[in-house]
Amino acid sequence: MPYVEGLRNLKTYKGEYDFAVDGGAISTIPLRSEDGAIPNGSVILGGYLEIDTGFTTGTSATAALTVNAANDIVSATIVSGAPYSTTGLKSIIPVFTGATMVKTTAARVPSIVIATGTITAGKGRLVLFYR
């Protein structure tokens, strides 16, 4: 396979949210990770969300996954039903195209933003590929 500039420098971020550990109140909750912040000027190319426990809500809650700006990784639909109420691998917004990539404007820790209502269950990992 020929060398492709930039692929050799691809980095991975892995962060986790777990209702049992992090709670589900209206707030911005940084994902727990050993990887630290994604550095300033990084370009998030793509990734995925893996749900271990489906997200549920006692009220009409909305939640998004964010790195740089509102709804840039997953829009505010995480607790509004399928596909996030079921387990498995889920798509995120950056999908390795120029139009969907996210460039950080500061060192950023990916977060779940619970905007309305409360989450009553849910556990998952966010995996991002960036350079």
Backbone atoms as SQL, in Angstrom:
CREATE TABLE atoms (id INTEGER PRIMARY KEY, chain TEXT, resi INTEGER, resn TEXT, atom TEXT, x REAL, y REAL, z REAL);
INSERT INTO atoms VALUES
  (1, 'A', 1, 'MET', 'N', 0.851, -1.177, 0.000),
  (2, 'A', 1, 'MET', 'CA', 0.000, 0.000, 0.000),
  (3, 'A', 1, 'MET', 'C', 0.894, 1.237, 0.000),
  (4, 'A', 2, 'PRO', 'N', 0.627, 2.178, -0.862),
  (5, 'A', 2, 'PRO', 'CA', 1.454, 3.395, -0.900),
  (6, 'A', 2, 'PRO', 'C', 1.221, 4.253, 0.341),
  (7, 'A', 3, 'TYR', 'N', 2.223, 5.036, 0.674),
  (8, 'A', 3, 'TYR', 'CA', 2.123, 5.963, 1.807),
  (9, 'A', 3, 'TYR', 'C', 1.152, 7.087, 1.467),
  (10, 'A', 4, 'VAL', 'N', 0.246, 7.370, 2.372),
  (11, 'A', 4, 'VAL', 'CA', -0.712, 8.461, 2.206),
  (12, 'A', 4, 'VAL', 'C', -0.408, 9.489, 3.288),
  (13, 'A', 5, 'GLU', 'N', -0.051, 10.692, 2.906),
  (14, 'A', 5, 'GLU', 'CA', 0.303, 11.756, 3.852),
  (15, 'A', 5, 'GLU', 'C', -0.813, 11.965, 4.864),
  (16, 'A', 6, 'GLY', 'N', -0.478, 11.979, 6.125),
  (17, 'A', 6, 'GLY', 'CA', -1.438, 12.276, 7.179),
  (18, 'A', 6, 'GLY', 'C', -2.021, 11.049, 7.849),
  (19, 'A', 7, 'LEU', 'N', -2.151, 9.930, 7.167),
  (20, 'A', 7, 'LEU', 'CA', -2.748, 8.758, 7.792),
  (21, 'A', 7, 'LEU', 'C', -1.831, 8.165, 8.852),
  (22, 'A', 8, 'ARG', 'N', -0.552, 8.322, 8.671),
  (23, 'A', 8, 'ARG', 'CA', 0.388, 7.790, 9.644),
  (24, 'A', 8, 'ARG', 'C', 0.274, 8.550, 10.967),
  (25, 'A', 9, 'ASN', 'N', -0.214, 9.748, 10.949),
  (26, 'A', 9, 'ASN', 'CA', -0.337, 10.571, 12.146),
  (27, 'A', 9, 'ASN', 'C', -1.742, 10.555, 12.743),
  (28, 'A', 10, 'LEU', 'N', -2.599, 9.664, 12.294),
  (29, 'A', 10, 'LEU', 'CA', -3.963, 9.597, 12.795),
  (30, 'A', 10, 'LEU', 'C', -3.962, 9.224, 14.275),
  (31, 'A', 11, 'LYS', 'N', -4.721, 9.969, 15.071),
  (32, 'A', 11, 'LYS', 'CA', -4.810, 9.733, 16.512),
  (33, 'A', 11, 'LYS', 'C', -6.237, 9.312, 16.844),
  (34, 'A', 12, 'THR', 'N', -6.387, 8.691, 18.004),
  (35, 'A', 12, 'THR', 'CA', -7.697, 8.213, 18.449),
  (36, 'A', 12, 'THR', 'C', -8.010, 8.792, 19.820),
  (37, 'A', 13, 'TYR', 'N', -9.247, 9.278, 19.976),
  (38, 'A', 13, 'TYR', 'CA', -9.772, 9.702, 21.279),
  (39, 'A', 13, 'TYR', 'C', -10.877, 8.718, 21.644),
  (40, 'A', 14, 'LYS', 'N', -10.888, 8.253, 22.901),
  (41, 'A', 14, 'LYS', 'CA', -11.960, 7.399, 23.405),
  (42, 'A', 14, 'LYS', 'C', -12.468, 7.988, 24.707),
  (43, 'A', 15, 'GLY', 'N', -13.761, 8.284, 24.753),
  (44, 'A', 15, 'GLY', 'CA', -14.364, 8.824, 25.966),
  (45, 'A', 15, 'GLY', 'C', -15.654, 8.095, 26.280),
  (46, 'A', 16, 'GLU', 'N', -16.021, 8.086, 27.557),
  (47, 'A', 16, 'GLU', 'CA', -17.199, 7.321, 27.977),
  (48, 'A', 16, 'GLU', 'C', -18.150, 8.164, 28.811),
  (49, 'A', 17, 'TYR', 'N', -19.445, 7.899, 28.620),
  (50, 'A', 17, 'TYR', 'CA', -20.502, 8.443, 29.469),
  (51, 'A', 17, 'TYR', 'C', -21.253, 7.251, 30.037),
  (52, 'A', 18, 'ASP', 'N', -21.554, 7.312, 31.333),
  (53, 'A', 18, 'ASP', 'CA', -22.335, 6.274, 31.992),
  (54, 'A', 18, 'ASP', 'C', -23.265, 6.969, 32.980),
  (55, 'A', 19, 'PHE', 'N', -24.569, 6.840, 32.761),
  (56, 'A', 19, 'PHE', 'CA', -25.533, 7.474, 33.657),
  (57, 'A', 19, 'PHE', 'C', -25.279, 7.105, 35.114),
  (58, 'A', 20, 'ALA', 'N', -24.947, 5.847, 35.387),
  (59, 'A', 20, 'ALA', 'CA', -24.738, 5.392, 36.761),
  (60, 'A', 20, 'ALA', 'C', -23.571, 6.110, 37.438),
  (61, 'A', 21, 'VAL', 'N', -22.611, 6.587, 36.654),
  (62, 'A', 21, 'VAL', 'CA', -21.431, 7.274, 37.201),
  (63, 'A', 21, 'VAL', 'C', -21.570, 8.793, 37.076),
  (64, 'A', 22, 'ASP', 'N', -22.046, 9.250, 35.914),
  (65, 'A', 22, 'ASP', 'CA', -22.034, 10.679, 35.578),
  (66, 'A', 22, 'ASP', 'C', -23.332, 11.415, 35.847),
  (67, 'A', 23, 'GLY', 'N', -24.423, 10.695, 36.100),
  (68, 'A', 23, 'GLY', 'CA', -25.715, 11.339, 36.315),
  (69, 'A', 23, 'GLY', 'C', -26.359, 11.746, 34.999),
  (70, 'A', 24, 'GLY', 'N', -27.547, 12.364, 35.096),
  (71, 'A', 24, 'GLY', 'CA', -28.272, 12.707, 33.887),
  (72, 'A', 24, 'GLY', 'C', -29.016, 14.025, 33.963),
  (73, 'A', 25, 'ALA', 'N', -28.606, 14.919, 34.858),
  (74, 'A', 25, 'ALA', 'CA', -29.271, 16.211, 35.004),
  (75, 'A', 25, 'ALA', 'C', -28.892, 17.153, 33.867),
  (76, 'A', 26, 'ILE', 'N', -29.690, 18.186, 33.670),
  (77, 'A', 26, 'ILE', 'CA', -29.383, 19.201, 32.665),
  (78, 'A', 26, 'ILE', 'C', -28.021, 19.800, 32.991),
  (79, 'A', 27, 'SER', 'N', -27.070, 19.617, 32.075),
  (80, 'A', 27, 'SER', 'CA', -25.700, 20.084, 32.311),
  (81, 'A', 27, 'SER', 'C', -24.837, 19.713, 31.107),
  (82, 'A', 28, 'THR', 'N', -23.585, 20.152, 31.156),
  (83, 'A', 28, 'THR', 'CA', -22.572, 19.722, 30.207),
  (84, 'A', 28, 'THR', 'C', -21.617, 18.829, 30.973),
  (85, 'A', 29, 'ILE', 'N', -21.531, 17.568, 30.560),
  (86, 'A', 29, 'ILE', 'CA', -20.738, 16.574, 31.275),
  (87, 'A', 29, 'ILE', 'C', -19.577, 16.135, 30.388),
  (88, 'A', 30, 'PRO', 'N', -18.341, 16.466, 30.762),
  (89, 'A', 30, 'PRO', 'CA', -17.188, 15.994, 29.985),
  (90, 'A', 30, 'PRO', 'C', -17.136, 14.470, 29.994),
  (91, 'A', 31, 'LEU', 'N', -16.807, 13.870, 28.868),
  (92, 'A', 31, 'LEU', 'CA', -16.664, 12.421, 28.822),
  (93, 'A', 31, 'LEU', 'C', -15.429, 12.011, 29.606),
  (94, 'A', 32, 'ARG', 'N', -15.520, 10.881, 30.264),
  (95, 'A', 32, 'ARG', 'CA', -14.377, 10.359, 31.024),
  (96, 'A', 32, 'ARG', 'C', -13.430, 9.664, 30.051),
  (97, 'A', 33, 'SER', 'N', -12.148, 10.025, 30.126),
  (98, 'A', 33, 'SER', 'CA', -11.174, 9.491, 29.190),
  (99, 'A', 33, 'SER', 'C', -9.776, 9.593, 29.761),
  (100, 'A', 34, 'GLU', 'N', -8.941, 8.651, 29.389),
  (101, 'A', 34, 'GLU', 'CA', -7.520, 8.728, 29.722),
  (102, 'A', 34, 'GLU', 'C', -6.760, 9.493, 28.646),
  (103, 'A', 35, 'ASP', 'N', -7.429, 9.837, 27.567),
  (104, 'A', 35, 'ASP', 'CA', -6.773, 10.475, 26.430),
  (105, 'A', 35, 'ASP', 'C', -6.602, 11.984, 26.581),
  (106, 'A', 36, 'GLY', 'N', -7.243, 12.607, 27.572),
  (107, 'A', 36, 'GLY', 'CA', -7.124, 14.048, 27.748),
  (108, 'A', 36, 'GLY', 'C', -7.885, 14.809, 26.675),
  (109, 'A', 37, 'ALA', 'N', -7.553, 16.067, 26.531),
  (110, 'A', 37, 'ALA', 'CA', -8.235, 16.927, 25.562),
  (111, 'A', 37, 'ALA', 'C', -7.703, 16.679, 24.151),
  (112, 'A', 38, 'ILE', 'N', -8.556, 16.937, 23.177),
  (113, 'A', 38, 'ILE', 'CA', -8.125, 16.932, 21.785),
  (114, 'A', 38, 'ILE', 'C', -7.440, 18.275, 21.554),
  (115, 'A', 39, 'PRO', 'N', -6.202, 18.287, 21.057),
  (116, 'A', 39, 'PRO', 'CA', -5.434, 19.535, 20.965),
  (117, 'A', 39, 'PRO', 'C', -6.048, 20.586, 20.035),
  (118, 'A', 40, 'ASN', 'N', -5.731, 21.838, 20.318),
  (119, 'A', 40, 'ASN', 'CA', -6.127, 22.968, 19.470),
  (120, 'A', 40, 'ASN', 'C', -5.633, 22.733, 18.044),
  (121, 'A', 41, 'GLY', 'N', -6.472, 23.034, 17.066),
  (122, 'A', 41, 'GLY', 'CA', -6.102, 22.909, 15.667),
  (123, 'A', 41, 'GLY', 'C', -6.225, 21.506, 15.100),
  (124, 'A', 42, 'SER', 'N', -6.691, 20.561, 15.894),
  (125, 'A', 42, 'SER', 'CA', -6.882, 19.195, 15.399),
  (126, 'A', 42, 'SER', 'C', -8.094, 19.149, 14.481),
  (127, 'A', 43, 'VAL', 'N', -8.057, 18.224, 13.536),
  (128, 'A', 43, 'VAL', 'CA', -9.189, 18.020, 12.636),
  (129, 'A', 43, 'VAL', 'C', -9.776, 16.647, 12.933),
  (130, 'A', 44, 'ILE', 'N', -11.029, 16.639, 13.402),
  (131, 'A', 44, 'ILE', 'CA', -11.735, 15.389, 13.664),
  (132, 'A', 44, 'ILE', 'C', -12.304, 14.898, 12.335),
  (133, 'A', 45, 'LEU', 'N', -11.818, 13.752, 11.903),
  (134, 'A', 45, 'LEU', 'CA', -12.180, 13.222, 10.595),
  (135, 'A', 45, 'LEU', 'C', -13.442, 12.373, 10.631),
  (136, 'A', 46, 'GLY', 'N', -13.608, 11.587, 11.683),
  (137, 'A', 46, 'GLY', 'CA', -14.749, 10.679, 11.782),
  (138, 'A', 46, 'GLY', 'C', -14.684, 9.913, 13.071),
  (139, 'A', 47, 'GLY', 'N', -15.534, 8.900, 13.191),
  (140, 'A', 47, 'GLY', 'CA', -15.568, 8.070, 14.380),
  (141, 'A', 47, 'GLY', 'C', -16.892, 7.358, 14.499),
  (142, 'A', 48, 'TYR', 'N', -17.210, 6.957, 15.725),
  (143, 'A', 48, 'TYR', 'CA', -18.477, 6.263, 15.970),
  (144, 'A', 48, 'TYR', 'C', -18.834, 6.355, 17.448),
  (145, 'A', 49, 'LEU', 'N', -20.079, 6.037, 17.746),
  (146, 'A', 49, 'LEU', 'CA', -20.593, 5.977, 19.102),
  (147, 'A', 49, 'LEU', 'C', -21.024, 4.537, 19.332),
  (148, 'A', 50, 'GLU', 'N', -20.552, 3.929, 20.401),
  (149, 'A', 50, 'GLU', 'CA', -20.966, 2.571, 20.733),
  (150, 'A', 50, 'GLU', 'C', -21.814, 2.612, 21.993),
  (151, 'A', 51, 'ILE', 'N', -23.072, 2.201, 21.868),
  (152, 'A', 51, 'ILE', 'CA', -24.018, 2.225, 22.982),
  (153, 'A', 51, 'ILE', 'C', -24.034, 0.854, 23.651),
  (154, 'A', 52, 'ASP', 'N', -23.745, 0.833, 24.962),
  (155, 'A', 52, 'ASP', 'CA', -23.809, -0.404, 25.743),
  (156, 'A', 52, 'ASP', 'C', -25.162, -0.563, 26.425),
  (157, 'A', 53, 'THR', 'N', -25.718, 0.545, 26.916),
  (158, 'A', 53, 'THR', 'CA', -27.037, 0.572, 27.549),
  (159, 'A', 53, 'THR', 'C', -27.820, 1.676, 26.868),
  (160, 'A', 54, 'GLY', 'N', -28.986, 1.351, 26.328),
  (161, 'A', 54, 'GLY', 'CA', -29.784, 2.337, 25.609),
  (162, 'A', 54, 'GLY', 'C', -30.128, 3.551, 26.466),
  (163, 'A', 55, 'PHE', 'N', -30.185, 4.710, 25.832),
  (164, 'A', 55, 'PHE', 'CA', -30.511, 5.949, 26.524),
  (165, 'A', 55, 'PHE', 'C', -32.021, 6.060, 26.703),
  (166, 'A', 56, 'THR', 'N', -32.441, 6.403, 27.935),
  (167, 'A', 56, 'THR', 'CA', -33.855, 6.625, 28.226),
  (168, 'A', 56, 'THR', 'C', -33.994, 7.912, 29.024),
  (169, 'A', 57, 'THR', 'N', -35.209, 8.384, 29.093),
  (170, 'A', 57, 'THR', 'CA', -35.488, 9.638, 29.771),
  (171, 'A', 57, 'THR', 'C', -36.833, 9.558, 30.478),
  (172, 'A', 58, 'GLY', 'N', -36.931, 10.220, 31.621),
  (173, 'A', 58, 'GLY', 'CA', -38.197, 10.285, 32.334),
  (174, 'A', 58, 'GLY', 'C', -39.069, 11.412, 31.804),
  (175, 'A', 59, 'THR', 'N', -38.461, 12.382, 31.174),
  (176, 'A', 59, 'THR', 'CA', -39.164, 13.519, 30.586),
  (177, 'A', 59, 'THR', 'C', -38.646, 13.695, 29.165),
  (178, 'A', 60, 'SER', 'N', -39.077, 14.710, 28.503),
  (179, 'A', 60, 'SER', 'CA', -38.624, 14.960, 27.126),
  (180, 'A', 60, 'SER', 'C', -37.231, 15.570, 27.137),
  (181, 'A', 61, 'ALA', 'N', -36.226, 14.743, 27.314),
  (182, 'A', 61, 'ALA', 'CA', -34.844, 15.225, 27.368),
  (183, 'A', 61, 'ALA', 'C', -34.234, 15.271, 25.976),
  (184, 'A', 62, 'THR', 'N', -33.293, 16.163, 25.797),
  (185, 'A', 62, 'THR', 'CA', -32.449, 16.170, 24.601),
  (186, 'A', 62, 'THR', 'C', -31.004, 16.178, 25.066),
  (187, 'A', 63, 'ALA', 'N', -30.154, 15.519, 24.291),
  (188, 'A', 63, 'ALA', 'CA', -28.735, 15.495, 24.608),
  (189, 'A', 63, 'ALA', 'C', -27.953, 15.420, 23.311),
  (190, 'A', 64, 'ALA', 'N', -26.808, 16.079, 23.297),
  (191, 'A', 64, 'ALA', 'CA', -25.933, 16.090, 22.121),
  (192, 'A', 64, 'ALA', 'C', -24.518, 15.760, 22.564),
  (193, 'A', 65, 'LEU', 'N', -23.705, 15.321, 21.609),
  (194, 'A', 65, 'LEU', 'CA', -22.274, 15.166, 21.852),
  (195, 'A', 65, 'LEU', 'C', -21.562, 16.275, 21.114),
  (196, 'A', 66, 'THR', 'N', -20.705, 16.975, 21.840),
  (197, 'A', 66, 'THR', 'CA', -20.091, 18.183, 21.313),
  (198, 'A', 66, 'THR', 'C', -18.593, 18.189, 21.602),
  (199, 'A', 67, 'VAL', 'N', -17.831, 18.722, 20.648),
  (200, 'A', 67, 'VAL', 'CA', -16.404, 18.960, 20.871),
  (201, 'A', 67, 'VAL', 'C', -16.126, 20.457, 20.782),
  (202, 'A', 68, 'ASN', 'N', -16.478, 21.054, 19.671),
  (203, 'A', 68, 'ASN', 'CA', -16.117, 22.445, 19.397),
  (204, 'A', 68, 'ASN', 'C', -17.305, 23.396, 19.487),
  (205, 'A', 69, 'ALA', 'N', -18.446, 22.963, 18.975),
  (206, 'A', 69, 'ALA', 'CA', -19.643, 23.803, 18.935),
  (207, 'A', 69, 'ALA', 'C', -20.865, 22.907, 19.046),
  (208, 'A', 70, 'ALA', 'N', -22.004, 23.494, 19.332),
  (209, 'A', 70, 'ALA', 'CA', -23.238, 22.739, 19.541),
  (210, 'A', 70, 'ALA', 'C', -23.506, 21.759, 18.407),
  (211, 'A', 71, 'ASN', 'N', -23.828, 20.534, 18.790),
  (212, 'A', 71, 'ASN', 'CA', -24.284, 19.502, 17.850),
  (213, 'A', 71, 'ASN', 'C', -23.274, 19.142, 16.768),
  (214, 'A', 72, 'ASP', 'N', -21.975, 19.305, 16.997),
  (215, 'A', 72, 'ASP', 'CA', -21.018, 19.025, 15.934),
  (216, 'A', 72, 'ASP', 'C', -20.628, 17.554, 15.815),
  (217, 'A', 73, 'ILE', 'N', -20.868, 16.754, 16.851),
  (218, 'A', 73, 'ILE', 'CA', -20.535, 15.327, 16.791),
  (219, 'A', 73, 'ILE', 'C', -21.803, 14.482, 16.670),
  (220, 'A', 74, 'VAL', 'N', -22.770, 14.687, 17.544),
  (221, 'A', 74, 'VAL', 'CA', -24.095, 14.074, 17.450),
  (222, 'A', 74, 'VAL', 'C', -25.093, 15.147, 17.843),
  (223, 'A', 75, 'SER', 'N', -26.111, 15.356, 17.009),
  (224, 'A', 75, 'SER', 'CA', -27.096, 16.401, 17.296),
  (225, 'A', 75, 'SER', 'C', -27.939, 16.031, 18.516),
  (226, 'A', 76, 'ALA', 'N', -28.734, 16.948, 18.989),
  (227, 'A', 76, 'ALA', 'CA', -29.484, 16.803, 20.239),
  (228, 'A', 76, 'ALA', 'C', -30.633, 15.806, 20.111),
  (229, 'A', 77, 'THR', 'N', -30.307, 14.585, 19.704),
  (230, 'A', 77, 'THR', 'CA', -31.318, 13.545, 19.536),
  (231, 'A', 77, 'THR', 'C', -30.986, 12.278, 20.302),
  (232, 'A', 78, 'ILE', 'N', -29.968, 12.313, 21.142),
  (233, 'A', 78, 'ILE', 'CA', -29.475, 11.090, 21.778),
  (234, 'A', 78, 'ILE', 'C', -30.544, 10.385, 22.597),
  (235, 'A', 79, 'VAL', 'N', -31.405, 11.088, 23.272),
  (236, 'A', 79, 'VAL', 'CA', -32.389, 10.422, 24.132),
  (237, 'A', 79, 'VAL', 'C', -33.802, 10.461, 23.564),
  (238, 'A', 80, 'SER', 'N', -33.955, 10.782, 22.307),
  (239, 'A', 80, 'SER', 'CA', -35.302, 10.871, 21.744),
  (240, 'A', 80, 'SER', 'C', -35.719, 9.603, 21.008),
  (241, 'A', 81, 'GLY', 'N', -35.101, 8.475, 21.339),
  (242, 'A', 81, 'GLY', 'CA', -35.501, 7.214, 20.727),
  (243, 'A', 81, 'GLY', 'C', -34.437, 6.657, 19.816),
  (244, 'A', 82, 'ALA', 'N', -34.894, 5.793, 18.907),
  (245, 'A', 82, 'ALA', 'CA', -33.968, 5.108, 17.991),
  (246, 'A', 82, 'ALA', 'C', -33.156, 6.139, 17.224),
  (247, 'A', 83, 'PRO', 'N', -31.900, 5.862, 16.962),
  (248, 'A', 83, 'PRO', 'CA', -31.194, 4.611, 17.240),
  (249, 'A', 83, 'PRO', 'C', -30.508, 4.576, 18.595),
  (250, 'A', 84, 'TYR', 'N', -30.548, 5.632, 19.382),
  (251, 'A', 84, 'TYR', 'CA', -29.753, 5.708, 20.606),
  (252, 'A', 84, 'TYR', 'C', -30.375, 4.980, 21.794),
  (253, 'A', 85, 'SER', 'N', -31.629, 4.560, 21.674),
  (254, 'A', 85, 'SER', 'CA', -32.253, 3.792, 22.745),
  (255, 'A', 85, 'SER', 'C', -31.912, 2.311, 22.639),
  (256, 'A', 86, 'THR', 'N', -31.195, 1.930, 21.588),
  (257, 'A', 86, 'THR', 'CA', -30.787, 0.547, 21.401),
  (258, 'A', 86, 'THR', 'C', -29.263, 0.446, 21.434),
  (259, 'A', 87, 'THR', 'N', -28.777, -0.747, 21.718),
  (260, 'A', 87, 'THR', 'CA', -27.333, -0.946, 21.813),
  (261, 'A', 87, 'THR', 'C', -26.712, -1.129, 20.429),
  (262, 'A', 88, 'GLY', 'N', -25.391, -0.964, 20.379),
  (263, 'A', 88, 'GLY', 'CA', -24.660, -1.189, 19.141),
  (264, 'A', 88, 'GLY', 'C', -23.894, 0.037, 18.678),
  (265, 'A', 89, 'LEU', 'N', -23.318, -0.072, 17.488),
  (266, 'A', 89, 'LEU', 'CA', -22.547, 1.011, 16.890),
  (267, 'A', 89, 'LEU', 'C', -23.464, 2.008, 16.210),
  (268, 'A', 90, 'LYS', 'N', -23.207, 3.311, 16.417),
  (269, 'A', 90, 'LYS', 'CA', -24.031, 4.376, 15.844),
  (270, 'A', 90, 'LYS', 'C', -23.138, 5.364, 15.100),
  (271, 'A', 91, 'SER', 'N', -23.699, 5.984, 14.084),
  (272, 'A', 91, 'SER', 'CA', -22.973, 6.978, 13.296),
  (273, 'A', 91, 'SER', 'C', -22.891, 8.303, 14.035),
  (274, 'A', 92, 'ILE', 'N', -21.867, 9.078, 13.681),
  (275, 'A', 92, 'ILE', 'CA', -21.743, 10.441, 14.181),
  (276, 'A', 92, 'ILE', 'C', -21.692, 11.371, 12.970),
  (277, 'A', 93, 'ILE', 'N', -21.656, 12.678, 13.201),
  (278, 'A', 93, 'ILE', 'CA', -21.715, 13.652, 12.104),
  (279, 'A', 93, 'ILE', 'C', -20.441, 13.672, 11.255),
  (280, 'A', 94, 'PRO', 'N', -19.233, 13.771, 11.830),
  (281, 'A', 94, 'PRO', 'CA', -18.043, 13.733, 10.962),
  (282, 'A', 94, 'PRO', 'C', -17.903, 12.352, 10.308),
  (283, 'A', 95, 'VAL', 'N', -17.885, 12.308, 8.978),
  (284, 'A', 95, 'VAL', 'CA', -17.822, 11.043, 8.245),
  (285, 'A', 95, 'VAL', 'C', -16.724, 11.067, 7.184),
  (286, 'A', 96, 'PHE', 'N', -15.574, 11.622, 7.543),
  (287, 'A', 96, 'PHE', 'CA', -14.392, 11.625, 6.667),
  (288, 'A', 96, 'PHE', 'C', -14.630, 12.388, 5.365),
  (289, 'A', 97, 'THR', 'N', -15.463, 13.438, 5.421),
  (290, 'A', 97, 'THR', 'CA', -15.612, 14.342, 4.281),
  (291, 'A', 97, 'THR', 'C', -15.296, 15.754, 4.754),
  (292, 'A', 98, 'GLY', 'N', -14.798, 16.575, 3.850),
  (293, 'A', 98, 'GLY', 'CA', -14.463, 17.953, 4.202),
  (294, 'A', 98, 'GLY', 'C', -15.639, 18.714, 4.787),
  (295, 'A', 99, 'ALA', 'N', -16.834, 18.442, 4.309),
  (296, 'A', 99, 'ALA', 'CA', -18.018, 19.166, 4.774),
  (297, 'A', 99, 'ALA', 'C', -18.433, 18.790, 6.193),
  (298, 'A', 100, 'THR', 'N', -18.017, 17.607, 6.679),
  (299, 'A', 100, 'THR', 'CA', -18.453, 17.172, 8.007),
  (300, 'A', 100, 'THR', 'C', -17.350, 17.183, 9.059),
  (301, 'A', 101, 'MET', 'N', -16.110, 17.359, 8.652),
  (302, 'A', 101, 'MET', 'CA', -15.002, 17.364, 9.617),
  (303, 'A', 101, 'MET', 'C', -15.110, 18.556, 10.554),
  (304, 'A', 102, 'VAL', 'N', -14.553, 18.415, 11.745),
  (305, 'A', 102, 'VAL', 'CA', -14.599, 19.457, 12.774),
  (306, 'A', 102, 'VAL', 'C', -13.169, 19.828, 13.134),
  (307, 'A', 103, 'LYS', 'N', -12.833, 21.126, 13.061),
  (308, 'A', 103, 'LYS', 'CA', -11.505, 21.604, 13.459),
  (309, 'A', 103, 'LYS', 'C', -11.624, 22.311, 14.796),
  (310, 'A', 104, 'THR', 'N', -10.835, 21.867, 15.766),
  (311, 'A', 104, 'THR', 'CA', -10.915, 22.464, 17.098),
  (312, 'A', 104, 'THR', 'C', -10.284, 23.853, 17.111),
  (313, 'A', 105, 'THR', 'N', -10.889, 24.746, 17.866),
  (314, 'A', 105, 'THR', 'CA', -10.398, 26.121, 17.983),
  (315, 'A', 105, 'THR', 'C', -9.693, 26.355, 19.322),
  (316, 'A', 106, 'ALA', 'N', -9.620, 25.311, 20.122),
  (317, 'A', 106, 'ALA', 'CA', -8.897, 25.301, 21.401),
  (318, 'A', 106, 'ALA', 'C', -8.771, 23.841, 21.794),
  (319, 'A', 107, 'ALA', 'N', -7.980, 23.550, 22.804),
  (320, 'A', 107, 'ALA', 'CA', -7.941, 22.182, 23.314),
  (321, 'A', 107, 'ALA', 'C', -9.330, 21.868, 23.854),
  (322, 'A', 108, 'ARG', 'N', -9.911, 20.754, 23.444),
  (323, 'A', 108, 'ARG', 'CA', -11.308, 20.454, 23.785),
  (324, 'A', 108, 'ARG', 'C', -11.458, 19.041, 24.351),
  (325, 'A', 109, 'VAL', 'N', -12.319, 18.926, 25.355),
  (326, 'A', 109, 'VAL', 'CA', -12.727, 17.630, 25.885),
  (327, 'A', 109, 'VAL', 'C', -14.141, 17.369, 25.392),
  (328, 'A', 110, 'PRO', 'N', -14.377, 16.320, 24.624),
  (329, 'A', 110, 'PRO', 'CA', -15.733, 16.012, 24.181),
  (330, 'A', 110, 'PRO', 'C', -16.674, 15.871, 25.372),
  (331, 'A', 111, 'SER', 'N', -17.903, 16.355, 25.190),
  (332, 'A', 111, 'SER', 'CA', -18.872, 16.387, 26.286),
  (333, 'A', 111, 'SER', 'C', -20.248, 15.975, 25.793),
  (334, 'A', 112, 'ILE', 'N', -21.060, 15.478, 26.728),
  (335, 'A', 112, 'ILE', 'CA', -22.476, 15.286, 26.455),
  (336, 'A', 112, 'ILE', 'C', -23.194, 16.493, 27.039),
  (337, 'A', 113, 'VAL', 'N', -24.046, 17.106, 26.239),
  (338, 'A', 113, 'VAL', 'CA', -24.780, 18.289, 26.671),
  (339, 'A', 113, 'VAL', 'C', -26.246, 17.904, 26.800),
  (340, 'A', 114, 'ILE', 'N', -26.724, 17.843, 28.040),
  (341, 'A', 114, 'ILE', 'CA', -28.123, 17.532, 28.311),
  (342, 'A', 114, 'ILE', 'C', -28.836, 18.864, 28.440),
  (343, 'A', 115, 'ALA', 'N', -29.725, 19.151, 27.484),
  (344, 'A', 115, 'ALA', 'CA', -30.291, 20.493, 27.390),
  (345, 'A', 115, 'ALA', 'C', -31.661, 20.625, 28.038),
  (346, 'A', 116, 'THR', 'N', -32.477, 19.626, 27.953),
  (347, 'A', 116, 'THR', 'CA', -33.810, 19.686, 28.553),
  (348, 'A', 116, 'THR', 'C', -34.112, 18.335, 29.177),
  (349, 'A', 117, 'GLY', 'N', -34.914, 18.316, 30.209),
  (350, 'A', 117, 'GLY', 'CA', -35.256, 17.048, 30.844),
  (351, 'A', 117, 'GLY', 'C', -34.055, 16.379, 31.474),
  (352, 'A', 118, 'THR', 'N', -34.212, 15.117, 31.833),
  (353, 'A', 118, 'THR', 'CA', -33.128, 14.373, 32.451),
  (354, 'A', 118, 'THR', 'C', -32.989, 12.999, 31.798),
  (355, 'A', 119, 'ILE', 'N', -31.771, 12.501, 31.787),
  (356, 'A', 119, 'ILE', 'CA', -31.511, 11.143, 31.322),
  (357, 'A', 119, 'ILE', 'C', -31.670, 10.216, 32.517),
  (358, 'A', 120, 'THR', 'N', -32.325, 9.067, 32.307),
  (359, 'A', 120, 'THR', 'CA', -32.536, 8.116, 33.398),
  (360, 'A', 120, 'THR', 'C', -31.743, 6.826, 33.219),
  (361, 'A', 121, 'ALA', 'N', -31.135, 6.629, 32.055),
  (362, 'A', 121, 'ALA', 'CA', -30.273, 5.472, 31.809),
  (363, 'A', 121, 'ALA', 'C', -29.483, 5.734, 30.539),
  (364, 'A', 122, 'GLY', 'N', -28.366, 5.069, 30.422),
  (365, 'A', 122, 'GLY', 'CA', -27.574, 5.160, 29.198),
  (366, 'A', 122, 'GLY', 'C', -26.096, 5.028, 29.494),
  (367, 'A', 123, 'LYS', 'N', -25.418, 4.314, 28.600),
  (368, 'A', 123, 'LYS', 'CA', -23.973, 4.153, 28.719),
  (369, 'A', 123, 'LYS', 'C', -23.408, 3.935, 27.328),
  (370, 'A', 124, 'GLY', 'N', -22.334, 4.666, 27.029),
  (371, 'A', 124, 'GLY', 'CA', -21.716, 4.475, 25.728),
  (372, 'A', 124, 'GLY', 'C', -20.345, 5.104, 25.644),
  (373, 'A', 125, 'ARG', 'N', -19.632, 4.746, 24.576),
  (374, 'A', 125, 'ARG', 'CA', -18.299, 5.261, 24.312),
  (375, 'A', 125, 'ARG', 'C', -18.283, 5.989, 22.986),
  (376, 'A', 126, 'LEU', 'N', -17.612, 7.120, 22.973),
  (377, 'A', 126, 'LEU', 'CA', -17.382, 7.881, 21.754),
  (378, 'A', 126, 'LEU', 'C', -15.946, 7.636, 21.320),
  (379, 'A', 127, 'VAL', 'N', -15.754, 7.267, 20.070),
  (380, 'A', 127, 'VAL', 'CA', -14.423, 7.083, 19.509),
  (381, 'A', 127, 'VAL', 'C', -14.281, 8.055, 18.342),
  (382, 'A', 128, 'LEU', 'N', -13.256, 8.911, 18.406),
  (383, 'A', 128, 'LEU', 'CA', -12.996, 9.903, 17.355),
  (384, 'A', 128, 'LEU', 'C', -11.609, 9.669, 16.775),
  (385, 'A', 129, 'PHE', 'N', -11.506, 9.832, 15.455),
  (386, 'A', 129, 'PHE', 'CA', -10.234, 9.762, 14.763),
  (387, 'A', 129, 'PHE', 'C', -9.892, 11.173, 14.302),
  (388, 'A', 130, 'TYR', 'N', -8.699, 11.633, 14.659),
  (389, 'A', 130, 'TYR', 'CA', -8.312, 13.011, 14.326),
  (390, 'A', 130, 'TYR', 'C', -6.838, 13.061, 14.007),
  (391, 'A', 131, 'ARG', 'N', -6.441, 14.201, 13.397),
  (392, 'A', 131, 'ARG', 'CA', -5.027, 14.442, 13.144),
  (393, 'A', 131, 'ARG', 'C', -4.749, 15.922, 13.340);
